[in-house]
Amino acid sequence: MDYSGYQLARVQVVDAVASVVINNPPINIFDLPLYGEMAKLAGELASDNDVRVVVLSSANPDFFIPHFDVGLILQIPQNSPAPSELNTFTKMCESFREMPKATIAVIEGRIGGGGSELALSCDMRFALRGKAVFNQPEVALGIIPGGSGTVRLSRLVGRSRALEVVLGCDDIDADTAEKWGWVNRTLDEGELWPFVQRMAQRIASFPPAAVREAKAAILRSDHNIHDELLQEAIGFNKLLADPQAQQAMRHFMARGGQTSEGEKRLGELAGELG
């Protein structure tokens, strides 16, 4: 399959491993163009018989994807009817979870919000020690993670730690993320990519039908996940009409949200919004 038409993601397939390098300057905000490309890419990778493993990473050493564009969230119509099906962003994330190939996220810089939800939807996550930082800032902005974050985090790290992350809106370092189960492993520079490449190549070398069936069997343990994702989306939509949420999101933008300087201190910035 030809992946040369993508503008915000560089895709290269070598030995059945698709390397997807996200590049949406200046900080890889999840805006509509990037979301559109990732949604399209998920469908194409899922159906490409030449791909057995997908590895997501960032061209920006400081940011994987910090979060979804708050300016766009402010434009979502308020008081809209409660959704009866998964929103398109959650469907995109689910595509990476459900595709019949192994999906791996490599996190070398900051990641949060919708970027975190994309990585949480992957089968595995590997982080760079001393550099990767994790955050779910939504509650500080008066909303909740609306693209699968509450559902996936609670499954990975447990109820109490998920509440610490989601309610605290603070930065979590890579070693803590590993200890909690947010990522599979945290590795030093010089070790991270050799490990990920070896893992991807091993999986890609195994019989694809066995990989496909093994992944499907493990995914069946995620009971009722679509129902829970829908309830999360309903809660997200309900909060959009809250005047305090509108004020908090505008305050976030005014104080440097979505700038490199502001995002590099996201945990501190979130604490200033209360």
C-alpha positions in Angstrom: 0.0 0.0 0.0 1.2 3.5 -0.8 1.5 5.7 2.3 3.3 8.6 0.6 0.3 10.9 0.6 0.4 11.6 4.4 1.5 15.1 5.4 1.6 14.8 9.2 2.9 11.2 9.5 5.8 9.6 7.9 5.1 5.9 7.2 7.6 3.4 6.2 7.1 -0.4 6.0 10.1 -2.6 6.3 9.9 -6.4 6.8 6.2 -6.2 7.8 6.8 -3.5 10.4 5.1 -0.2 9.7 6.9 2.7 11.4 4.6 5.7 11.8 6.5 8.9 12.8 4.0 11.7 13.8 5.1 15.2 12.8 2.7 18.1 13.4 4.8 21.1 14.3 5.4 22.8 16.6 4.3 20.4 19.4 2.2 17.7 17.7 -1.2 19.0 19.0 -4.0 16.6 18.0 -5.8 19.0 15.7 -8.3 18.1 13.0 -5.7 17.5 10.2 -3.7 15.1 12.4 -6.8 13.4 13.7 -8.0 12.9 10.1 -4.8 11.4 9.0 -4.5 9.1 12.0 -8.1 7.9 11.5 -7.5 7.2 7.8 -4.1 5.6 8.5 -5.6 3.2 11.1 -8.0 1.9 8.5 -5.3 1.4 5.9 -2.9 -0.3 8.3 -5.6 -2.6 9.5 -6.3 -3.9 6.0 -2.7 -4.0 4.7 -1.6 -7.6 4.5 2.0 -6.5 4.2 1.9 -5.0 7.7 2.0 -7.2 10.8 3.3 -4.7 13.4 2.7 -0.9 13.8 5.1 1.3 15.7 4.0 4.8 16.6 6.5 7.5 17.5 7.1 11.3 17.2 9.5 13.3 15.2 9.6 15.9 18.0 11.9 14.7 20.9 10.0 16.9 23.4 6.4 15.8 22.6 4.6 12.6 21.5 1.2 14.2 21.4 0.4 16.5 24.3 -3.5 16.5 23.9 -6.4 17.3 21.7 -6.7 20.9 20.5 -8.6 22.7 23.3 -9.6 25.5 20.9 -11.5 22.9 18.9 -13.1 21.4 22.1 -14.4 24.9 22.8 -16.1 24.9 19.4 -18.0 21.6 20.0 -21.8 22.4 20.2 -23.1 22.6 23.8 -26.2 20.9 25.0 -26.2 18.4 22.1 -28.1 15.2 22.6 -26.3 12.4 24.6 -24.4 10.3 22.1 -25.8 6.9 21.3 -22.6 5.6 19.7 -18.9 6.1 20.1 -17.5 9.4 19.0 -15.2 9.4 16.0 -12.1 10.1 18.1 -12.7 7.1 20.3 -13.4 5.0 17.2 -10.0 6.0 15.8 -8.4 4.9 19.1 -10.3 1.7 19.0 -9.0 1.0 15.5 -5.5 0.8 16.9 -6.6 -1.5 19.8 -8.7 -3.8 17.6 -6.7 -4.1 14.4 -5.4 -7.6 13.8 -1.8 -6.6 14.1 0.4 -5.7 17.1 0.5 -1.9 17.9 3.3 -0.3 19.8 3.7 3.3 21.0 7.2 4.7 21.7 7.0 7.7 24.0 10.2 9.8 24.2 8.7 13.2 25.3 5.6 14.6 26.9 2.2 12.9 26.3 -1.2 13.7 27.6 -4.9 14.0 26.9 -5.9 12.6 23.5 -2.3 11.7 22.8 -2.3 9.5 25.9 -5.6 8.0 24.9 -4.1 7.0 21.5 -1.1 5.4 23.2 -3.3 3.7 25.8 -5.2 2.1 22.9 -2.0 0.5 21.5 -1.1 -3.0 22.6 2.2 -2.0 24.1 3.9 1.2 25.3 7.6 1.8 25.8 9.0 5.0 27.3 12.3 6.9 27.5 13.6 7.1 31.0 14.3 10.7 32.2 12.4 12.3 29.3 8.9 10.8 28.9 6.2 12.6 31.0 2.6 11.5 31.2 -0.5 13.6 32.1 -4.3 13.6 31.8 -5.1 17.3 32.3 -8.8 17.3 31.4 -10.4 17.7 34.9 -8.4 20.8 35.5 -10.1 22.2 32.3 -13.5 21.3 33.6 -14.0 18.2 31.4 -13.0 14.6 31.6 -10.9 12.4 29.3 -13.4 11.8 26.5 -11.6 9.5 24.1 -11.1 6.4 26.3 -8.7 7.7 29.0 -10.8 6.9 32.1 -11.7 3.4 30.8 -8.2 2.3 29.7 -6.3 3.8 32.6 -8.4 2.1 35.2 -7.8 -1.2 33.5 -4.1 -0.7 33.3 -3.2 1.0 36.6 -6.1 0.2 38.9 -8.9 2.3 40.3 -6.9 4.4 42.9 -4.0 5.2 40.6 -6.4 6.1 37.7 -8.1 8.5 40.1 -4.8 10.0 41.1 -3.9 10.6 37.4 -7.3 11.8 36.3 -8.3 13.9 39.3 -4.8 15.1 40.1 -3.9 16.3 36.5 -0.3 16.2 37.5 2.8 15.0 35.6 3.8 11.4 36.0 7.4 10.5 35.2 8.3 7.5 33.1 9.6 5.3 35.9 6.4 5.8 37.9 4.4 5.1 34.8 6.3 1.8 34.4 5.8 0.8 38.1 2.1 1.5 37.8 1.6 -0.4 34.5 0.9 2.6 32.4 3.8 1.5 30.1 5.3 -1.9 29.6 8.9 -0.7 30.2 10.9 2.4 30.7 14.4 2.2 29.0 17.4 4.4 28.8 18.5 6.2 25.7 20.5 3.8 23.6 18.4 0.9 24.8 14.8 2.0 23.9 14.9 1.7 20.2 17.0 -1.4 19.9 14.5 -3.1 22.3 11.4 -1.9 20.4 12.9 -2.8 17.0 13.8 -6.3 18.2 10.3 -6.8 19.7 8.6 -5.6 16.5 10.7 -7.7 14.3 10.1 -10.8 16.4 6.4 -10.4 16.3 6.4 -9.7 12.6 8.4 -12.9 12.0 5.8 -15.1 13.6 2.9 -16.7 11.7 0.4 -13.8 11.3 -2.7 -16.0 11.9 -1.3 -17.0 15.3 -0.6 -13.3 16.2 -4.0 -12.3 15.1 -5.8 -15.0 17.1 -3.7 -14.4 20.2 -4.4 -10.7 20.2 -8.2 -11.4 19.6 -8.2 -13.8 22.5 -6.6 -11.3 24.9 -8.9 -8.5 23.8 -11.9 -10.6 24.7 -10.9 -10.0 28.4 -11.9 -6.4 28.0 -15.5 -7.0 29.0 -18.1 -4.3 28.3 -15.5 -1.9 27.1 -17.7 -0.3 24.4 -20.5 0.4 26.9 -18.0 2.0 29.3 -16.5 4.1 26.5 -20.0 5.3 25.5 -20.7 6.3 29.1 -17.4 8.2 29.2 -18.4 10.1 26.0 -21.8 11.0 27.5 -20.1 12.4 30.6 -17.7 14.4 28.4 -20.5 15.9 26.3 -22.5 16.8 29.4 -19.6 18.8 30.8 -19.1 20.9 27.7 -22.0 23.1 28.6 -20.7 23.8 32.1 -19.7 27.5 32.3 -16.8 26.7 34.6 -15.4 24.3 32.0 -15.6 26.9 29.3 -13.9 29.4 31.6 -11.2 26.9 32.6 -10.4 26.0 29.0 -10.1 29.6 28.0 -7.9 30.3 31.0 -5.7 27.4 30.0 -5.2 28.8 26.6 -4.5 32.3 27.9 -1.9 31.0 30.4 0.2 29.3 27.7 -1.6 26.1 26.9 -0.7 24.6 23.6 2.6 26.5 23.5 5.9 24.7 23.9 6.7 26.6 27.1 3.2 26.0 28.6 3.0 22.4 27.7 6.5 21.6 29.2 5.1 22.6 32.6 1.6 21.1 32.1 1.2 19.7 35.6 2.1 23.0 37.1 -0.1 24.9 34.7 -3.1 22.6 35.4 -2.7 23.4 39.1 -3.0 27.1 38.4 -6.4 26.7 36.8 -8.3 25.9 40.0 
